[in-house]
Amino acid sequence: MKHFLINITYKVDLTKIDEILPEHRKFLQEGYDKGLLLYSGPRNPRTGGIVLARAESAEQIKALFDKDPYKITNTADYEFVEFNPVKSQPFIDEWIKG
């Protein structure tokens, strides 16, 4: 498995983001249900969000996020940062190993 930090940056006013937020969270739940996402949440200040994910490839995780309502409505940009978790808390070892 490959690991990714996904940095989401809003391109529109928070009023528009808040309209889409329930659908975005429903989309994220699908990633959690597939075992691809570890955690996610808004940045502080609220200019976007962060997602920690894993997938077989960068293409797989990017394809997943192509279905994000923020992407579909062109209200956010995405940066996918691949990294190698060489150290972690023992309680997430199984998730990291995939």
N, C-alpha and C positions, 0 to 999 in steps of 0.2 A: 504494500500500500504506500501511496505517496501522501504527504501531508501538506495542508494549505492554510494560510491565513488569508481570508478574503476581506478586503477593505472596501466597504461600500460608501460612496460619497454622494449625498443628495445633490441634485441639480436644480431643484425647485423649492419653493416655499414649504415650510412644515405643514401648512394647511392642506396642501395637496398630498403630501406624504401621509398625513393622518387619515385621509380618505382611503388610501390604498393599504394602509398598515394591516387591517384584518386579513386581507387576501395574501399579503406578504407572509404573515405568520402562519397561515394555513399552508402556503408553499413550503416554508421552512420545516413544518411538521412532517411533510413527506420525506424530506432529507433525513430527519431524525429517525423516522420509521424504517428507512432503508439502512440505518447504521452509518450514514456518511457524515453526519454533523455531531460535534461534541458539545459546543455551546455557541451562543450568539447573543447579541444585544446592541443597544444604541451606544454610540460614542458620547463622550461628555467633554465639551458641549455637543449637543445633538445636531451634528453635521453629517451623520451617516451611521454606519454600524460596522461591527466586526463579527466574523464567523470563523470558527476553527473547524476544519473539515478534513476528511480523508477520502481518497478515491484511487482506483486503479491507475488513473492517468489524469493529467491536466485537462485533456479533452473531455473526459467524463464529468469532471466537476464543473467545467465551463458549460457543458451541455445542460447539466442540471440547472445552473443559474440562468441559462437562457429562458427558462420557464418562470423565473421570478417576476411577479407583477411589476416590480420597479423597473426591471429591464424591458418588459413588454410595453410599458407606458413611457419609456425613455425618461424616467424621473431620477435615475441614479447611474453613476459610473462604478465600475468594478475593477479592483486590482487583485490579481491572484498571485500570492507569494508562496512559492513552494519552499519547504524547509524540511530538514531531517531532525526529528526529535531524538537527540542522543541522551538526554537526561529527563526524567519525569518522576512524578509521584508514583509509588508502586500501585496505587489503586486504579490507575488508568493504563497500566502495562498491557493488559489484554486488548483494550481498544486500539492502542497504538500499533500493536502487532497485527491487528486485523484478523 
